[in-house]
Amino acid sequence: MRGLVPPDPETGVSTPRYAVVYMPARARKRFPAGCVQLMESAEAALNAADPAARQFAAQVLGPSKSSEGQYLYYLLEWLDPAAP
């Protein structure tokens, strides 16, 4: 994936995780850590999602530190493709 900071295989810091992501639109592929609420499972993320409040269930990779010093999560997949 272009723009994705690859995970460090020796640390396990950036790992795939389930989350609820707050975003005005689902057009982005990376998110600031403040917009990501990590969940224990895909089911928990789907139950906590609220598309009307712009909170979408996703599988993300992270955290990674950007060149600007922000922590980011990268989208692996949306868990509910039917949500707006």
PDB file of N, CA, C and O in Angstrom:
ATOM      1  N   MET A   1       0.853  -1.179   0.000  1.00  0.00           N
ATOM      2  CA  MET A   1       0.000   0.000   0.000  1.00  0.00           C
ATOM      3  C   MET A   1       0.890   1.230   0.000  1.00  0.00           C
ATOM      4  O   MET A   1       1.780   1.352   0.841  1.00  0.00           O
ATOM      5  N   ARG A   2       0.666   2.115  -0.907  1.00  0.00           N
ATOM      6  CA  ARG A   2       1.462   3.331  -0.996  1.00  0.00           C
ATOM      7  C   ARG A   2       1.184   4.241   0.197  1.00  0.00           C
ATOM      8  O   ARG A   2       0.032   4.432   0.587  1.00  0.00           O
ATOM      9  N   GLY A   3       2.240   4.795   0.768  1.00  0.00           N
ATOM     10  CA  GLY A   3       2.098   5.688   1.907  1.00  0.00           C
ATOM     11  C   GLY A   3       2.039   4.976   3.239  1.00  0.00           C
ATOM     12  O   GLY A   3       1.969   5.631   4.279  1.00  0.00           O
ATOM     13  N   LEU A   4       2.066   3.667   3.238  1.00  0.00           N
ATOM     14  CA  LEU A   4       1.995   2.889   4.466  1.00  0.00           C
ATOM     15  C   LEU A   4       3.394   2.703   5.029  1.00  0.00           C
ATOM     16  O   LEU A   4       4.302   2.263   4.324  1.00  0.00           O
ATOM     17  N   VAL A   5       3.564   3.036   6.291  1.00  0.00           N
ATOM     18  CA  VAL A   5       4.838   2.798   6.954  1.00  0.00           C
ATOM     19  C   VAL A   5       4.844   1.337   7.378  1.00  0.00           C
ATOM     20  O   VAL A   5       3.998   0.933   8.175  1.00  0.00           O
ATOM     21  N   PRO A   6       5.773   0.534   6.870  1.00  0.00           N
ATOM     22  CA  PRO A   6       5.741  -0.893   7.196  1.00  0.00           C
ATOM     23  C   PRO A   6       6.016  -1.128   8.669  1.00  0.00           C
ATOM     24  O   PRO A   6       6.803  -0.409   9.284  1.00  0.00           O
ATOM     25  N   PRO A   7       5.357  -2.146   9.240  1.00  0.00           N
ATOM     26  CA  PRO A   7       5.595  -2.441  10.654  1.00  0.00           C
ATOM     27  C   PRO A   7       7.000  -2.981  10.882  1.00  0.00           C
ATOM     28  O   PRO A   7       7.586  -3.614  10.004  1.00  0.00           O
ATOM     29  N   ASP A   8       7.518  -2.730  12.042  1.00  0.00           N
ATOM     30  CA  ASP A   8       8.833  -3.236  12.432  1.00  0.00           C
ATOM     31  C   ASP A   8       8.646  -4.678  12.912  1.00  0.00           C
ATOM     32  O   ASP A   8       7.989  -4.898  13.930  1.00  0.00           O
ATOM     33  N   PRO A   9       9.206  -5.659  12.210  1.00  0.00           N
ATOM     34  CA  PRO A   9       8.981  -7.061  12.583  1.00  0.00           C
ATOM     35  C   PRO A   9       9.580  -7.452  13.929  1.00  0.00           C
ATOM     36  O   PRO A   9       9.215  -8.486  14.488  1.00  0.00           O
ATOM     37  N   GLU A  10      10.491  -6.643  14.455  1.00  0.00           N
ATOM     38  CA  GLU A  10      11.146  -6.991  15.711  1.00  0.00           C
ATOM     39  C   GLU A  10      10.436  -6.435  16.943  1.00  0.00           C
ATOM     40  O   GLU A  10      10.726  -6.872  18.057  1.00  0.00           O
ATOM     41  N   THR A  11       9.519  -5.491  16.778  1.00  0.00           N
ATOM     42  CA  THR A  11       8.889  -4.889  17.947  1.00  0.00           C
ATOM     43  C   THR A  11       7.419  -5.236  18.103  1.00  0.00           C
ATOM     44  O   THR A  11       6.944  -5.361  19.232  1.00  0.00           O
ATOM     45  N   GLY A  12       6.687  -5.394  17.019  1.00  0.00           N
ATOM     46  CA  GLY A  12       5.261  -5.679  17.127  1.00  0.00           C
ATOM     47  C   GLY A  12       4.442  -4.476  17.559  1.00  0.00           C
ATOM     48  O   GLY A  12       3.306  -4.638  18.003  1.00  0.00           O
ATOM     49  N   VAL A  13       4.989  -3.275  17.439  1.00  0.00           N
ATOM     50  CA  VAL A  13       4.258  -2.074  17.841  1.00  0.00           C
ATOM     51  C   VAL A  13       3.093  -1.822  16.904  1.00  0.00           C
ATOM     52  O   VAL A  13       1.962  -1.643  17.355  1.00  0.00           O
ATOM     53  N   SER A  14       3.354  -1.807  15.616  1.00  0.00           N
ATOM     54  CA  SER A  14       2.291  -1.603  14.631  1.00  0.00           C
ATOM     55  C   SER A  14       1.706  -2.960  14.259  1.00  0.00           C
ATOM     56  O   SER A  14       2.338  -3.757  13.567  1.00  0.00           O
ATOM     57  N   THR A  15       0.508  -3.202  14.723  1.00  0.00           N
ATOM     58  CA  THR A  15      -0.143  -4.483  14.464  1.00  0.00           C
ATOM     59  C   THR A  15      -1.563  -4.235  13.966  1.00  0.00           C
ATOM     60  O   THR A  15      -2.146  -3.189  14.253  1.00  0.00           O
ATOM     61  N   PRO A  16      -2.123  -5.187  13.224  1.00  0.00           N
ATOM     62  CA  PRO A  16      -3.524  -5.048  12.819  1.00  0.00           C
ATOM     63  C   PRO A  16      -4.424  -5.094  14.057  1.00  0.00           C
ATOM     64  O   PRO A  16      -4.252  -5.934  14.939  1.00  0.00           O
ATOM     65  N   ARG A  17      -5.375  -4.179  14.097  1.00  0.00           N
ATOM     66  CA  ARG A  17      -6.300  -4.087  15.229  1.00  0.00           C
ATOM     67  C   ARG A  17      -7.676  -3.724  14.713  1.00  0.00           C
ATOM     68  O   ARG A  17      -7.818  -3.165  13.625  1.00  0.00           O
ATOM     69  N   TYR A  18      -8.686  -4.044  15.500  1.00  0.00           N
ATOM     70  CA  TYR A  18     -10.051  -3.624  15.186  1.00  0.00           C
ATOM     71  C   TYR A  18     -10.311  -2.321  15.917  1.00  0.00           C
ATOM     72  O   TYR A  18      -9.819  -2.104  17.025  1.00  0.00           O
ATOM     73  N   ALA A  19     -11.094  -1.454  15.279  1.00  0.00           N
ATOM     74  CA  ALA A  19     -11.311  -0.131  15.850  1.00  0.00           C
ATOM     75  C   ALA A  19     -12.604   0.475  15.330  1.00  0.00           C
ATOM     76  O   ALA A  19     -13.192   0.017  14.350  1.00  0.00           O
ATOM     77  N   VAL A  20     -13.019   1.520  16.026  1.00  0.00           N
ATOM     78  CA  VAL A  20     -14.057   2.413  15.527  1.00  0.00           C
ATOM     79  C   VAL A  20     -13.356   3.718  15.191  1.00  0.00           C
ATOM     80  O   VAL A  20     -12.664   4.298  16.028  1.00  0.00           O
ATOM     81  N   VAL A  21     -13.538   4.168  13.971  1.00  0.00           N
ATOM     82  CA  VAL A  21     -12.840   5.352  13.470  1.00  0.00           C
ATOM     83  C   VAL A  21     -13.849   6.465  13.269  1.00  0.00           C
ATOM     84  O   VAL A  21     -14.867   6.272  12.604  1.00  0.00           O
ATOM     85  N   TYR A  22     -13.570   7.642  13.845  1.00  0.00           N
ATOM     86  CA  TYR A  22     -14.409   8.812  13.617  1.00  0.00           C
ATOM     87  C   TYR A  22     -13.851   9.581  12.427  1.00  0.00           C
ATOM     88  O   TYR A  22     -12.710  10.042  12.459  1.00  0.00           O
ATOM     89  N   MET A  23     -14.646   9.717  11.391  1.00  0.00           N
ATOM     90  CA  MET A  23     -14.246  10.446  10.182  1.00  0.00           C
ATOM     91  C   MET A  23     -15.476  11.067   9.548  1.00  0.00           C
ATOM     92  O   MET A  23     -16.521  10.420   9.475  1.00  0.00           O
ATOM     93  N   PRO A  24     -15.377  12.314   9.085  1.00  0.00           N
ATOM     94  CA  PRO A  24     -16.509  12.933   8.388  1.00  0.00           C
ATOM     95  C   PRO A  24     -16.908  12.165   7.126  1.00  0.00           C
ATOM     96  O   PRO A  24     -18.084  12.141   6.764  1.00  0.00           O
ATOM     97  N   ALA A  25     -15.951  11.547   6.463  1.00  0.00           N
ATOM     98  CA  ALA A  25     -16.235  10.740   5.270  1.00  0.00           C
ATOM     99  C   ALA A  25     -15.249   9.579   5.251  1.00  0.00           C
ATOM    100  O   ALA A  25     -14.178   9.648   5.854  1.00  0.00           O
ATOM    101  N   ARG A  26     -15.624   8.515   4.554  1.00  0.00           N
ATOM    102  CA  ARG A  26     -14.756   7.337   4.542  1.00  0.00           C
ATOM    103  C   ARG A  26     -13.800   7.362   3.352  1.00  0.00           C
ATOM    104  O   ARG A  26     -13.516   6.317   2.766  1.00  0.00           O
ATOM    105  N   ALA A  27     -13.314   8.513   3.000  1.00  0.00           N
ATOM    106  CA  ALA A  27     -12.424   8.642   1.847  1.00  0.00           C
ATOM    107  C   ALA A  27     -10.952   8.536   2.228  1.00  0.00           C
ATOM    108  O   ALA A  27     -10.111   8.341   1.350  1.00  0.00           O
ATOM    109  N   ARG A  28     -10.620   8.658   3.490  1.00  0.00           N
ATOM    110  CA  ARG A  28      -9.221   8.646   3.921  1.00  0.00           C
ATOM    111  C   ARG A  28      -8.709   7.236   4.129  1.00  0.00           C
ATOM    112  O   ARG A  28      -9.481   6.307   4.370  1.00  0.00           O
ATOM    113  N   LYS A  29      -7.395   7.089   4.033  1.00  0.00           N
ATOM    114  CA  LYS A  29      -6.743   5.796   4.237  1.00  0.00           C
ATOM    115  C   LYS A  29      -5.849   5.787   5.479  1.00  0.00           C
ATOM    116  O   LYS A  29      -5.314   4.743   5.852  1.00  0.00           O
ATOM    117  N   ARG A  30      -5.687   6.950   6.119  1.00  0.00           N
ATOM    118  CA  ARG A  30      -4.930   7.005   7.374  1.00  0.00           C
ATOM    119  C   ARG A  30      -5.606   7.993   8.293  1.00  0.00           C
ATOM    120  O   ARG A  30      -6.240   8.951   7.850  1.00  0.00           O
ATOM    121  N   PHE A  31      -5.457   7.739   9.613  1.00  0.00           N
ATOM    122  CA  PHE A  31      -6.214   8.503  10.598  1.00  0.00           C
ATOM    123  C   PHE A  31      -5.324   8.883  11.775  1.00  0.00           C
ATOM    124  O   PHE A  31      -4.490   8.082  12.197  1.00  0.00           O
ATOM    125  N   PRO A  32      -5.487  10.090  12.312  1.00  0.00           N
ATOM    126  CA  PRO A  32      -4.767  10.449  13.533  1.00  0.00           C
ATOM    127  C   PRO A  32      -5.242   9.568  14.687  1.00  0.00           C
ATOM    128  O   PRO A  32      -6.402   9.157  14.716  1.00  0.00           O
ATOM    129  N   ALA A  33      -4.370   9.280  15.619  1.00  0.00           N
ATOM    130  CA  ALA A  33      -4.701   8.406  16.747  1.00  0.00           C
ATOM    131  C   ALA A  33      -5.902   8.910  17.534  1.00  0.00           C
ATOM    132  O   ALA A  33      -6.643   8.101  18.093  1.00  0.00           O
ATOM    133  N   GLY A  34      -6.116  10.212  17.594  1.00  0.00           N
ATOM    134  CA  GLY A  34      -7.245  10.770  18.329  1.00  0.00           C
ATOM    135  C   GLY A  34      -8.601  10.440  17.726  1.00  0.00           C
ATOM    136  O   GLY A  34      -9.627  10.620  18.381  1.00  0.00           O
ATOM    137  N   CYS A  35      -8.622   9.965  16.502  1.00  0.00           N
ATOM    138  CA  CYS A  35      -9.869   9.595  15.818  1.00  0.00           C
ATOM    139  C   CYS A  35     -10.133   8.098  15.871  1.00  0.00           C
ATOM    140  O   CYS A  35     -11.129   7.631  15.318  1.00  0.00           O
ATOM    141  N   VAL A  36      -9.267   7.340  16.521  1.00  0.00           N
ATOM    142  CA  VAL A  36      -9.344   5.878  16.521  1.00  0.00           C
ATOM    143  C   VAL A  36      -9.585   5.373  17.940  1.00  0.00           C
ATOM    144  O   VAL A  36      -8.844   5.704  18.866  1.00  0.00           O
ATOM    145  N   GLN A  37     -10.637   4.564  18.093  1.00  0.00           N
ATOM    146  CA  GLN A  37     -10.917   3.910  19.369  1.00  0.00           C
ATOM    147  C   GLN A  37     -10.714   2.412  19.159  1.00  0.00           C
ATOM    148  O   GLN A  37     -11.488   1.774  18.445  1.00  0.00           O
ATOM    149  N   LEU A  38      -9.690   1.856  19.771  1.00  0.00           N
ATOM    150  CA  LEU A  38      -9.366   0.442  19.581  1.00  0.00           C
ATOM    151  C   LEU A  38     -10.386  -0.445  20.275  1.00  0.00           C
ATOM    152  O   LEU A  38     -10.896  -0.112  21.345  1.00  0.00           O
ATOM    153  N   MET A  39     -10.675  -1.586  19.646  1.00  0.00           N
ATOM    154  CA  MET A  39     -11.654  -2.547  20.159  1.00  0.00           C
ATOM    155  C   MET A  39     -11.008  -3.919  20.279  1.00  0.00           C
ATOM    156  O   MET A  39      -9.972  -4.178  19.667  1.00  0.00           O
ATOM    157  N   GLU A  40     -11.614  -4.793  21.060  1.00  0.00           N
ATOM    158  CA  GLU A  40     -11.095  -6.138  21.286  1.00  0.00           C
ATOM    159  C   GLU A  40     -11.329  -7.071  20.102  1.00  0.00           C
ATOM    160  O   GLU A  40     -10.546  -7.996  19.881  1.00  0.00           O
ATOM    161  N   SER A  41     -12.406  -6.838  19.333  1.00  0.00           N
ATOM    162  CA  SER A  41     -12.745  -7.768  18.254  1.00  0.00           C
ATOM    163  C   SER A  41     -13.501  -7.032  17.156  1.00  0.00           C
ATOM    164  O   SER A  41     -13.932  -5.891  17.327  1.00  0.00           O
ATOM    165  N   ALA A  42     -13.648  -7.709  16.033  1.00  0.00           N
ATOM    166  CA  ALA A  42     -14.437  -7.143  14.934  1.00  0.00           C
ATOM    167  C   ALA A  42     -15.885  -6.969  15.360  1.00  0.00           C
ATOM    168  O   ALA A  42     -16.522  -5.973  15.018  1.00  0.00           O
ATOM    169  N   GLU A  43     -16.402  -7.933  16.102  1.00  0.00           N
ATOM    170  CA  GLU A  43     -17.787  -7.846  16.569  1.00  0.00           C
ATOM    171  C   GLU A  43     -17.989  -6.633  17.478  1.00  0.00           C
ATOM    172  O   GLU A  43     -18.991  -5.928  17.355  1.00  0.00           O
ATOM    173  N   ALA A  44     -17.051  -6.386  18.385  1.00  0.00           N
ATOM    174  CA  ALA A  44     -17.140  -5.229  19.274  1.00  0.00           C
ATOM    175  C   ALA A  44     -17.093  -3.930  18.478  1.00  0.00           C
ATOM    176  O   ALA A  44     -17.817  -2.983  18.784  1.00  0.00           O
ATOM    177  N   ALA A  45     -16.245  -3.886  17.460  1.00  0.00           N
ATOM    178  CA  ALA A  45     -16.157  -2.682  16.626  1.00  0.00           C
ATOM    179  C   ALA A  45     -17.459  -2.454  15.866  1.00  0.00           C
ATOM    180  O   ALA A  45     -17.942  -1.325  15.782  1.00  0.00           O
ATOM    181  N   LEU A  46     -18.024  -3.518  15.317  1.00  0.00           N
ATOM    182  CA  LEU A  46     -19.290  -3.380  14.587  1.00  0.00           C
ATOM    183  C   LEU A  46     -20.423  -2.944  15.513  1.00  0.00           C
ATOM    184  O   LEU A  46     -21.266  -2.139  15.117  1.00  0.00           O
ATOM    185  N   ASN A  47     -20.454  -3.464  16.743  1.00  0.00           N
ATOM    186  CA  ASN A  47     -21.491  -3.081  17.704  1.00  0.00           C
ATOM    187  C   ASN A  47     -21.346  -1.634  18.163  1.00  0.00           C
ATOM    188  O   ASN A  47     -22.348  -0.972  18.435  1.00  0.00           O
ATOM    189  N   ALA A  48     -20.121  -1.136  18.253  1.00  0.00           N
ATOM    190  CA  ALA A  48     -19.877   0.233  18.731  1.00  0.00           C
ATOM    191  C   ALA A  48     -19.988   1.272  17.615  1.00  0.00           C
ATOM    192  O   ALA A  48     -20.102   2.466  17.891  1.00  0.00           O
ATOM    193  N   ALA A  49     -19.954   0.832  16.371  1.00  0.00           N
ATOM    194  CA  ALA A  49     -20.016   1.771  15.240  1.00  0.00           C
ATOM    195  C   ALA A  49     -21.360   2.477  15.211  1.00  0.00           C
ATOM    196  O   ALA A  49     -22.389   1.909  15.577  1.00  0.00           O
ATOM    197  N   ASP A  50     -21.331   3.729  14.766  1.00  0.00           N
ATOM    198  CA  ASP A  50     -22.543   4.537  14.624  1.00  0.00           C
ATOM    199  C   ASP A  50     -22.380   5.417  13.387  1.00  0.00           C
ATOM    200  O   ASP A  50     -21.926   6.556  13.494  1.00  0.00           O
ATOM    201  N   PRO A  51     -22.749   4.896  12.211  1.00  0.00           N
ATOM    202  CA  PRO A  51     -22.560   5.667  10.978  1.00  0.00           C
ATOM    203  C   PRO A  51     -23.230   7.042  10.994  1.00  0.00           C
ATOM    204  O   PRO A  51     -22.732   7.975  10.366  1.00  0.00           O
ATOM    205  N   ALA A  52     -24.350   7.177  11.704  1.00  0.00           N
ATOM    206  CA  ALA A  52     -25.013   8.478  11.785  1.00  0.00           C
ATOM    207  C   ALA A  52     -24.142   9.505  12.506  1.00  0.00           C
ATOM    208  O   ALA A  52     -24.241  10.703  12.241  1.00  0.00           O
ATOM    209  N   ALA A  53     -23.292   9.036  13.414  1.00  0.00           N
ATOM    210  CA  ALA A  53     -22.370   9.912  14.145  1.00  0.00           C
ATOM    211  C   ALA A  53     -20.979   9.889  13.519  1.00  0.00           C
ATOM    212  O   ALA A  53     -20.022  10.383  14.116  1.00  0.00           O
ATOM    213  N   ARG A  54     -20.860   9.312  12.309  1.00  0.00           N
ATOM    214  CA  ARG A  54     -19.605   9.250  11.563  1.00  0.00           C
ATOM    215  C   ARG A  54     -18.542   8.410  12.269  1.00  0.00           C
ATOM    216  O   ARG A  54     -17.352   8.719  12.209  1.00  0.00           O
ATOM    217  N   GLN A  55     -18.990   7.340  12.941  1.00  0.00           N
ATOM    218  CA  GLN A  55     -18.088   6.413  13.611  1.00  0.00           C
ATOM    219  C   GLN A  55     -18.225   5.060  12.921  1.00  0.00           C
ATOM    220  O   GLN A  55     -19.276   4.424  12.990  1.00  0.00           O
ATOM    221  N   PHE A  56     -17.149   4.623  12.252  1.00  0.00           N
ATOM    222  CA  PHE A  56     -17.194   3.457  11.393  1.00  0.00           C
ATOM    223  C   PHE A  56     -16.262   2.358  11.901  1.00  0.00           C
ATOM    224  O   PHE A  56     -15.161   2.637  12.377  1.00  0.00           O
ATOM    225  N   ALA A  57     -16.713   1.110  11.794  1.00  0.00           N
ATOM    226  CA  ALA A  57     -15.906  -0.036  12.195  1.00  0.00           C
ATOM    227  C   ALA A  57     -14.882  -0.337  11.105  1.00  0.00           C
ATOM    228  O   ALA A  57     -15.194  -0.320   9.914  1.00  0.00           O
ATOM    229  N   ALA A  58     -13.651  -0.612  11.541  1.00  0.00           N
ATOM    230  CA  ALA A  58     -12.576  -0.861  10.580  1.00  0.00           C
ATOM    231  C   ALA A  58     -11.516  -1.756  11.197  1.00  0.00           C
ATOM    232  O   ALA A  58     -11.437  -1.919  12.415  1.00  0.00           O
ATOM    233  N   GLN A  59     -10.703  -2.332  10.320  1.00  0.00           N
ATOM    234  CA  GLN A  59      -9.463  -2.966  10.767  1.00  0.00           C
ATOM    235  C   GLN A  59      -8.353  -2.013  10.354  1.00  0.00           C
ATOM    236  O   GLN A  59      -8.262  -1.616   9.192  1.00  0.00           O
ATOM    237  N   VAL A  60      -7.511  -1.651  11.313  1.00  0.00           N
ATOM    238  CA  VAL A  60      -6.462  -0.668  11.078  1.00  0.00           C
ATOM    239  C   VAL A  60      -5.106  -1.260  11.453  1.00  0.00           C
ATOM    240  O   VAL A  60      -5.026  -2.258  12.170  1.00  0.00           O
ATOM    241  N   LEU A  61      -4.059  -0.639  10.965  1.00  0.00           N
ATOM    242  CA  LEU A  61      -2.691  -1.015  11.292  1.00  0.00           C
ATOM    243  C   LEU A  61      -2.045   0.167  11.991  1.00  0.00           C
ATOM    244  O   LEU A  61      -2.084   1.291  11.491  1.00  0.00           O
ATOM    245  N   GLY A  62      -1.459  -0.086  13.133  1.00  0.00           N
ATOM    246  CA  GLY A  62      -0.790   1.015  13.812  1.00  0.00           C
ATOM    247  C   GLY A  62      -0.549   0.702  15.267  1.00  0.00           C
ATOM    248  O   GLY A  62      -0.791  -0.412  15.731  1.00  0.00           O
ATOM    249  N   PRO A  63      -0.076   1.689  15.969  1.00  0.00           N
ATOM    250  CA  PRO A  63       0.212   3.046  15.512  1.00  0.00           C
ATOM    251  C   PRO A  63       1.584   3.143  14.851  1.00  0.00           C
ATOM    252  O   PRO A  63       2.496   2.367  15.138  1.00  0.00           O
ATOM    253  N   SER A  64       1.695   4.113  13.965  1.00  0.00           N
ATOM    254  CA  SER A  64       2.961   4.476  13.337  1.00  0.00           C
ATOM    255  C   SER A  64       3.174   5.960  13.566  1.00  0.00           C
ATOM    256  O   SER A  64       2.213   6.726  13.645  1.00  0.00           O
ATOM    257  N   LYS A  65       4.411   6.361  13.673  1.00  0.00           N
ATOM    258  CA  LYS A  65       4.708   7.777  13.882  1.00  0.00           C
ATOM    259  C   LYS A  65       5.023   8.419  12.545  1.00  0.00           C
ATOM    260  O   LYS A  65       5.883   7.941  11.805  1.00  0.00           O
ATOM    261  N   SER A  66       4.319   9.515  12.232  1.00  0.00           N
ATOM    262  CA  SER A  66       4.540  10.213  10.970  1.00  0.00           C
ATOM    263  C   SER A  66       5.790  11.077  11.049  1.00  0.00           C
ATOM    264  O   SER A  66       6.362  11.262  12.123  1.00  0.00           O
ATOM    265  N   SER A  67       6.205  11.600   9.911  1.00  0.00           N
ATOM    266  CA  SER A  67       7.375  12.477   9.883  1.00  0.00           C
ATOM    267  C   SER A  67       7.124  13.779  10.632  1.00  0.00           C
ATOM    268  O   SER A  67       8.068  14.467  11.023  1.00  0.00           O
ATOM    269  N   GLU A  68       5.843  14.119  10.834  1.00  0.00           N
ATOM    270  CA  GLU A  68       5.500  15.325  11.596  1.00  0.00           C
ATOM    271  C   GLU A  68       5.393  15.053  13.091  1.00  0.00           C
ATOM    272  O   GLU A  68       5.141  15.968  13.874  1.00  0.00           O
ATOM    273  N   GLY A  69       5.585  13.787  13.493  1.00  0.00           N
ATOM    274  CA  GLY A  69       5.542  13.448  14.907  1.00  0.00           C
ATOM    275  C   GLY A  69       4.180  13.002  15.407  1.00  0.00           C
ATOM    276  O   GLY A  69       4.029  12.749  16.602  1.00  0.00           O
ATOM    277  N   GLN A  70       3.181  12.894  14.536  1.00  0.00           N
ATOM    278  CA  GLN A  70       1.856  12.439  14.947  1.00  0.00           C
ATOM    279  C   GLN A  70       1.785  10.925  14.857  1.00  0.00           C
ATOM    280  O   GLN A  70       2.465  10.307  14.038  1.00  0.00           O
ATOM    281  N   TYR A  71       0.964  10.340  15.699  1.00  0.00           N
ATOM    282  CA  TYR A  71       0.718   8.904  15.613  1.00  0.00           C
ATOM    283  C   TYR A  71      -0.465   8.664  14.701  1.00  0.00           C
ATOM    284  O   TYR A  71      -1.504   9.312  14.825  1.00  0.00           O
ATOM    285  N   LEU A  72      -0.298   7.720  13.776  1.00  0.00           N
ATOM    286  CA  LEU A  72      -1.303   7.438  12.755  1.00  0.00           C
ATOM    287  C   LEU A  72      -1.671   5.966  12.752  1.00  0.00           C
ATOM    288  O   LEU A  72      -0.884   5.100  13.132  1.00  0.00           O
ATOM    289  N   TYR A  73      -2.901   5.712  12.307  1.00  0.00           N
ATOM    290  CA  TYR A  73      -3.362   4.363  12.011  1.00  0.00           C
ATOM    291  C   TYR A  73      -3.715   4.325  10.535  1.00  0.00           C
ATOM    292  O   TYR A  73      -4.246   5.294   9.992  1.00  0.00           O
ATOM    293  N   TYR A  74      -3.421   3.204   9.885  1.00  0.00           N
ATOM    294  CA  TYR A  74      -3.688   3.033   8.458  1.00  0.00           C
ATOM    295  C   TYR A  74      -4.843   2.057   8.263  1.00  0.00           C
ATOM    296  O   TYR A  74      -4.911   1.028   8.936  1.00  0.00           O
ATOM    297  N   LEU A  75      -5.731   2.371   7.361  1.00  0.00           N
ATOM    298  CA  LEU A  75      -6.880   1.533   7.072  1.00  0.00           C
ATOM    299  C   LEU A  75      -6.442   0.256   6.363  1.00  0.00           C
ATOM    300  O   LEU A  75      -5.743   0.306   5.350  1.00  0.00           O
ATOM    301  N   LEU A  76      -6.855  -0.878   6.898  1.00  0.00           N
ATOM    302  CA  LEU A  76      -6.682  -2.152   6.210  1.00  0.00           C
ATOM    303  C   LEU A  76      -7.976  -2.517   5.483  1.00  0.00           C
ATOM    304  O   LEU A  76      -7.955  -2.925   4.322  1.00  0.00           O
ATOM    305  N   GLU A  77      -9.118  -2.362   6.195  1.00  0.00           N
ATOM    306  CA  GLU A  77     -10.419  -2.581   5.563  1.00  0.00           C
ATOM    307  C   GLU A  77     -11.524  -2.019   6.437  1.00  0.00           C
ATOM    308  O   GLU A  77     -11.420  -1.993   7.663  1.00  0.00           O
ATOM    309  N   TRP A  78     -12.587  -1.567   5.780  1.00  0.00           N
ATOM    310  CA  TRP A  78     -13.817  -1.199   6.497  1.00  0.00           C
ATOM    311  C   TRP A  78     -14.551  -2.496   6.796  1.00  0.00           C
ATOM    312  O   TRP A  78     -14.634  -3.370   5.934  1.00  0.00           O
ATOM    313  N   LEU A  79     -15.079  -2.633   7.995  1.00  0.00           N
ATOM    314  CA  LEU A  79     -15.764  -3.863   8.364  1.00  0.00           C
ATOM    315  C   LEU A  79     -17.207  -3.896   7.895  1.00  0.00           C
ATOM    316  O   LEU A  79     -17.780  -4.976   7.751  1.00  0.00           O
ATOM    317  N   ASP A  80     -17.806  -2.739   7.654  1.00  0.00           N
ATOM    318  CA  ASP A  80     -19.179  -2.681   7.160  1.00  0.00           C
ATOM    319  C   ASP A  80     -19.195  -1.882   5.861  1.00  0.00           C
ATOM    320  O   ASP A  80     -19.414  -0.671   5.883  1.00  0.00           O
ATOM    321  N   PRO A  81     -18.967  -2.547   4.730  1.00  0.00           N
ATOM    322  CA  PRO A  81     -18.884  -1.819   3.454  1.00  0.00           C
ATOM    323  C   PRO A  81     -20.198  -1.157   3.054  1.00  0.00           C
ATOM    324  O   PRO A  81     -20.194  -0.286   2.184  1.00  0.00           O
ATOM    325  N   ALA A  82     -21.331  -1.544   3.663  1.00  0.00           N
ATOM    326  CA  ALA A  82     -22.616  -0.952   3.302  1.00  0.00           C
ATOM    327  C   ALA A  82     -22.849   0.400   3.984  1.00  0.00           C
ATOM    328  O   ALA A  82     -23.733   1.149   3.567  1.00  0.00           O
ATOM    329  N   ALA A  83     -22.084   0.718   5.009  1.00  0.00           N
ATOM    330  CA  ALA A  83     -22.256   2.013   5.684  1.00  0.00           C
ATOM    331  C   ALA A  83     -21.841   3.133   4.751  1.00  0.00           C
ATOM    332  O   ALA A  83     -20.963   2.948   3.908  1.00  0.00           O
ATOM    333  N   PRO A  84     -22.468   4.302   4.893  1.00  0.00           N
ATOM    334  CA  PRO A  84     -22.148   5.421   3.970  1.00  0.00           C
ATOM    335  C   PRO A  84     -20.726   5.894   4.086  1.00  0.00           C
ATOM    336  O   PRO A  84     -20.323   6.818   3.379  1.00  0.00           O
TER     337      PRO A  84
END
